[in-house]
Amino acid sequence: MTRATARGGRIADPDTLRGEARAVLAALGTGLETGLPARLGAPDGAGLGTLVVANHVSWLDAVALLAVEPVAVLAKREVGRWPVIGPLARRAGTRFIDRDGSPRQLPHTVAGLADALRGGTSVLVFPQATTWCSEAGGRFRRAPFQAAADAGAPVRPVTVAYRQGGAPSKVAAFLGEEEFTVSLRRVAAAKDLTVRVTAHTPLRGTDRRALAAAARGAVTRRVAGSVTAAA
């Protein structure tokens, strides 16, 4: 895993980043499965980026998603201080935010996210804001969907699920006040752990409430929202 930190700025290259993310998974003994389509960004003739939204179970989620397709990540600032994952995240161009910052900063965050999408950068966001032990837990906060609506960008819902021996597993769940290194050791010691990344049909809409509901419905495999599929 230390190879990722040794490469410095070169990690921003998409192929390099994908390879390093896969190397982290391999070093942890974690398998990766993907559904179809095996990409996160949605083709867009206007050159817009895609807002990629996923359920949040573990710090390992972002690594798995980057192993599928490198995109920019919006993450809490603490992630940048974690060993192994922090340097990888910083060199991958992660946009760090203060999770408990002033609400007055939220419009600036949304505007910055919208600008990135308009500029053709796809961005991964975990709209549950914190981790849950299953993909069904936690509501989707609407702010990032406002950015997609403002930019006219597609939203790609993605489900992240962990399994061991073919059965659902909570071994990767990172909850409460647990230290990162404790979780890291538990994941590394897990036998036959696999993370499956399933990308769902892209969505478009102008109403953040409807977009959030439809995205959460797709991620949790429920029908929701009055939002059309992206072309």
Long-range contacts (C-beta under 8 A, 24 or more apart in sequence): 1-27, 1-84, 2-84, 4-84, 4-87, 4-88, 4-91, 5-84, 5-87, 5-88, 5-91, 7-91, 8-91, 9-91, 11-88, 11-91, 11-92, 12-91, 12-92, 12-93, 14-69, 14-70, 17-66, 17-70, 17-92, 18-66, 18-67, 18-68, 18-69, 18-70, 20-88, 21-63, 21-64, 21-66, 21-67, 21-70, 21-88, 22-67, 24-63, 24-67, 24-84, 24-88, 25-60, 25-63, 25-64, 25-67, 25-195, 27-188, 28-60, 28-187, 28-188, 28-193, 29-188, 29-190, 29-191, 29-193, 30-60, 30-64, 30-172, 30-187, 30-190, 30-193, 30-194, 30-195, 31-192, 31-193, 31-194, 31-195, 32-64, 32-67, 32-68, 32-194, 32-195, 32-196, 32-197, 33-194, 33-195, 33-196, 33-197, 34-68, 34-196, 34-197, 34-198, 34-199, 35-196, 35-197, 35-198, 35-199, 37-199, 38-68, 38-199, 39-68, 39-69, 39-199, 40-65, 40-68, 40-69, 40-71, 40-122, 40-124, 40-156, 40-158, 40-199, 41-69, 41-71, 41-122, 41-156, 42-154, 42-156, 42-202, 42-230, 44-153, 44-154, 44-230, 46-152, 47-120, 48-117, 48-118, 48-120, 48-151, 48-152, 48-153, 48-154, 49-116, 49-117, 49-118, 49-119, 49-120, 49-121, 49-122, 49-123, 49-151, 49-153, 50-117, 50-122, 50-123, 50-153, 50-154, 50-155, 50-156, 50-202, 51-113, 51-117, 51-122, 51-123, 51-125, 51-144, 51-145, 51-147, 51-148, 51-153, 51-154, 51-155, 51-156, 52-122, 52-123, 52-124, 52-125, 52-156, 52-158, 53-124, 53-125, 53-126, 53-127, 53-140, 53-144, 53-145, 53-155, 53-156, 53-157, 53-158, 53-215, 53-219, 54-124, 54-126, 54-157, 54-158, 54-159, 54-160, 54-219, 55-126, 55-128, 55-132, 55-135, 55-137, 55-138, 55-158, 55-159, 55-160, 55-219, 55-220, 56-126, 56-128, 56-129, 56-130, 56-131, 56-132, 56-138, 56-160, 57-131, 57-132, 57-133, 57-134, 57-135, 57-160, 57-161, 57-162, 57-172, 57-173, 57-174, 58-131, 58-162, 58-172, 58-173, 58-174, 58-183, 58-187, 59-85, 59-131, 59-174, 59-180, 59-183, 60-172, 60-174, 60-187, 60-195, 61-126, 61-160, 61-195, 62-89, 62-124, 63-88, 64-160, 64-195, 64-197, 65-124, 65-158, 65-160, 65-197, 66-92, 68-197, 68-199, 69-122, 71-121, 71-122, 71-123, 71-124, 72-116, 72-121, 72-122, 72-123, 72-124, 73-123, 73-124, 74-113, 74-123, 74-124, 74-125, 74-126, 74-144, 75-126, 82-180, 83-180, 83-181, 83-184, 84-184, 85-180, 95-123, 99-129, 106-143, 109-143, 110-143, 110-144, 110-146, 110-147, 110-150, 111-147, 111-150, 113-144, 113-147, 114-146, 114-147, 114-148, 114-150, 114-151, 114-153, 115-151, 117-147, 117-148, 117-151, 117-153, 118-151, 118-153, 127-212, 127-215, 127-216, 131-173, 131-174, 131-175, 132-173, 132-175, 133-170, 133-173, 133-175, 134-168, 134-170, 135-159, 135-160, 135-161, 135-219, 135-220, 136-220, 139-216, 140-212, 140-213, 140-215, 140-216, 141-212, 142-208, 142-209, 142-211, 142-212, 143-208, 145-208, 145-209, 145-211, 145-212, 145-215, 146-208, 148-208, 148-211, 149-205, 149-206, 149-207, 149-208, 149-211, 152-204, 154-202, 154-203, 154-204, 154-230, 155-202, 155-203, 155-204, 155-205, 155-211, 155-215, 155-230, 156-199, 156-200, 156-202, 156-203, 157-199, 157-200, 157-201, 157-203, 157-214, 157-215, 157-216, 157-218, 157-219, 158-197, 158-198, 158-199, 158-200, 158-219, 159-196, 159-197, 159-198, 159-200, 159-218, 159-219, 159-220, 159-221, 160-195, 160-196, 160-197, 161-195, 161-196, 161-198, 162-193, 162-194, 162-195, 162-196, 163-193, 163-194, 163-196, 164-190, 164-191, 164-192, 164-193, 164-194, 165-191, 165-192, 169-193, 201-229, 201-230, 202-229, 202-230, 203-227, 203-228, 203-229, 203-230, 204-228, 204-229, 204-230, 204-231
